Amino acid sequence: MGDPSPVSRNPIASVPIEVTISVGKARPYIRDLLSLEENAILPLDSRIDDPVELYIGDQLIARGDLQEMPGEPKGQLAVRLTHVLDAAAFKT
C-alpha cells in the first residue's frame, strides 16, 4: 500500500465546510412577501430540470443536476456534478 495522498495528510482536509445549492431566485414585490402565509407558493426563475449552482460563501464552485438519492430515506435530494470550476479560477 502506498503513501496517503497529500490531501489526506493535510489536517485541514478533515474540516467540514458548508456548500450552498442554489436552485433559483424569486423576485416578488415586498407587498407579496408581507402577505405570504403557510402553503403559499413562491415561483422561481428556474425549472425543475434546470442545472443548480454550488457555492461556498459567495464563490461559485460547481454546477450540477438535482436528483433523488437511491435507497433510504426516500426523497433525499442530492446533486450530480456536471461541471466543477478549476480551483485557479476561485477568488482569493
NUBABA-659805 format. One line per field, with one value per residue: residue number from 1; residue in three letters; x, y, z of N, C-alpha, C in turn. Coordinates in steps of 0.05 Angstrom, whole numbers, plus 5000, padded with zeros to 4 digits. Example, Ala and Ser with C-alpha at 12.3 -4.5 7.8 and 13.67 -1.06 7.14 Angstrom:
2
n 1  2 $
res Ala  Ser $
n_east 5264  5257 $
n_north 4886  4955 $
n_up 5156  5142 $
ca_east 5246  5273 $
ca_north 4910  4979 $
ca_up 5156  5143 $
c_east 5264  5258 $
c_north 4934  5001 $
c_up 5156  5157 $
end
This chain:
92
n 1  2  3  4  5  6  7  8  9  10  11  12  13  14  15  16  17  18  19  20  21  22  23  24  25  26  27  28  29  30  31  32  33  34  35  36  37  38  39  40  41  42  43  44  45  46  47  48  49  50  51  52  53  54  55  56  57  58  59  60  61  62  63  64  65  66  67  68  69  70  71  72  73  74  75  76  77  78  79  80  81  82  83  84  85  86  87  88  89  90  91  92 $
res Met  Gly  Asp  Pro  Ser  Pro  Val  Ser  Arg  Asn  Pro  Ile  Ala  Ser  Val  Pro  Ile  Glu  Val  Thr  Ile  Ser  Val  Gly  Lys  Ala  Arg  Pro  Tyr  Ile  Arg  Asp  Leu  Leu  Ser  Leu  Glu  Glu  Asn  Ala  Ile  Leu  Pro  Leu  Asp  Ser  Arg  Ile  Asp  Asp  Pro  Val  Glu  Leu  Tyr  Ile  Gly  Asp  Gln  Leu  Ile  Ala  Arg  Gly  Asp  Leu  Gln  Glu  Met  Pro  Gly  Glu  Pro  Lys  Gly  Gln  Leu  Ala  Val  Arg  Leu  Thr  His  Val  Leu  Asp  Ala  Ala  Ala  Phe  Lys  Thr $
n_east 5017  5011  5037  4994  4951  4969  4927  4898  4935  4936  4917  4876  4841  4802  4765  4698  4657  4609  4567  4528  4469  4441  4379  4347  4319  4274  4233  4195  4147  4152  4104  4078  4110  4100  4049  4051  4032  4025  4032  4032  4055  4116  4139  4197  4253  4269  4268  4247  4283  4328  4398  4432  4468  4529  4555  4608  4606  4602  4623  4621  4628  4615  4570  4509  4462  4399  4379  4346  4369  4388  4358  4347  4337  4273  4263  4307  4348  4401  4460  4484  4545  4561  4595  4655  4687  4753  4801  4838  4809  4780  4765  4811 $
n_north 4977  5045  5111  5156  5203  5272  5305  5275  5275  5326  5365  5402  5383  5352  5385  5405  5438  5485  5479  5514  5503  5530  5535  5569  5635  5683  5740  5773  5825  5869  5876  5828  5791  5805  5787  5733  5667  5606  5549  5580  5593  5607  5628  5608  5629  5587  5521  5454  5417  5447  5464  5467  5511  5508  5536  5562  5603  5664  5646  5614  5546  5500  5466  5429  5374  5365  5307  5248  5213  5145  5091  5093  5151  5157  5205  5237  5289  5301  5323  5315  5327  5365  5402  5426  5481  5503  5505  5546  5587  5608  5662  5699 $
n_up 5000  4983  5000  5036  5001  4987  5001  5040  5080  5097  5151  5151  5114  5136  5158  5163  5114  5093  5038  4993  4956  4900  4874  4846  4836  4865  4852  4883  4898  4954  4981  4966  4992  5046  5051  5050  5069  5105  5063  5017  4950  4921  4863  4825  4784  4753  4724  4741  4720  4708  4712  4776  4821  4858  4916  4956  5008  4975  4929  4868  4856  4828  4782  4774  4771  4801  4837  4862  4918  4915  4952  5023  5065  5033  4982  4993  4973  4925  4890  4826  4801  4745  4724  4747  4773  4758  4809  4806  4786  4827  4870  4911 $
ca_east 5000  5028  5033  4968  4952  4975  4902  4890  4955  4932  4898  4853  4824  4780  4747  4674  4651  4581  4563  4500  4459  4421  4361  4334  4314  4248  4234  4168  4145  4152  4076  4072  4124  4087  4023  4055  4021  4032  4023  4035  4075  4133  4151  4225  4260  4281  4251  4255  4305  4350  4421  4435  4495  4540  4571  4620  4603  4591  4640  4611  4649  4607  4542  4501  4433  4386  4368  4339  4388  4376  4357  4333  4308  4260  4261  4332  4360  4430  4468  4504  4561  4565  4617  4669  4705  4781  4808  4853  4790  4768  4775  4827 $
ca_north 5000  5069  5133  5170  5226  5297  5316  5261  5281  5354  5365  5419  5369  5339  5406  5407  5464  5487  5485  5522  5496  5549  5523  5590  5660  5695  5769  5783  5852  5868  5872  5800  5777  5811  5773  5704  5651  5577  5536  5598  5585  5629  5618  5614  5635  5563  5497  5431  5403  5465  5459  5482  5521  5503  5558  5564  5632  5675  5636  5592  5525  5478  5464  5401  5368  5353  5280  5235  5193  5118  5079  5106  5156  5164  5234  5251  5302  5301  5338  5302  5348  5365  5419  5436  5502  5500  5519  5570  5608  5618  5687  5696 $
ca_up 5000  4980  5019  5033  4984  5001  5012  5064  5101  5105  5173  5145  5095  5151  5169  5146  5102  5083  5010  4988  4930  4891  4854  4831  4850  4863  4854  4890  4910  4984  4989  4964  5014  5071  5052  5048  5090  5102  5038  4994  4931  4911  4838  4820  4756  4741  4721  4758  4708  4703  4730  4801  4825  4884  4926  4983  5012  4950  4907  4852  4854  4810  4773  4773  4767  4825  4834  4887  4926  4917  4979  5045  5066  5008  4977  4999  4949  4920  4865  4808  4790  4716  4717  4771  4765  4765  4834  4800  4779  4851  4881  4935 $
c_east 5018  5022  5006  4972  4958  4950  4895  4910  4951  4911  4873  4833  4800  4761  4723  4670  4623  4581  4533  4493  4437  4405  4346  4330  4285  4250  4205  4170  4144  4123  4068  4086  4110  4060  4026  4044  4030  4018  4023  4057  4090  4148  4181  4230  4272  4261  4262  4280  4329  4374  4420  4464  4504  4559  4584  4621  4590  4606  4628  4633  4642  4578  4535  4471  4423  4377  4361  4360  4374  4376  4341  4348  4298  4258  4285  4344  4390  4435  4489  4519  4565  4588  4629  4689  4734  4787  4823  4834  4777  4781  4792  4821 $
c_north 5025  5089  5146  5195  5251  5309  5302  5266  5310  5355  5382  5405  5356  5359  5408  5436  5463  5495  5492  5515  5516  5537  5544  5615  5668  5725  5780  5812  5849  5863  5842  5783  5780  5796  5743  5690  5622  5566  5555  5587  5609  5619  5626  5619  5611  5541  5474  5417  5421  5458  5477  5491  5516  5525  5551  5594  5643  5666  5612  5571  5503  5481  5434  5399  5356  5325  5269  5214  5165  5108  5096  5130  5165  5194  5250  5263  5300  5317  5321  5324  5344  5382  5430  5457  5495  5516  5544  5593  5620  5644  5682  5719 $
c_up 5000  5002  5015  5015  5000  5014  5038  5087  5112  5127  5168  5127  5110  5164  5151  5137  5091  5054  5006  4960  4922  4869  4837  4848  4846  4866  4860  4899  4940  4993  4987  4986  5041  5073  5050  5073  5085  5078  5014  4976  4920  4886  4835  4790  4742  4740  4737  4746  4700  4722  4755  4804  4854  4891  4952  4988  4987  4926  4893  4849  4834  4802  4772  4770  4793  4818  4862  4893  4926  4945  4998  5055  5039  5005  4984  4974  4949  4895  4851  4795  4760  4707  4744  4762  4774  4789  4828  4793  4803  4859  4906  4954 $
end
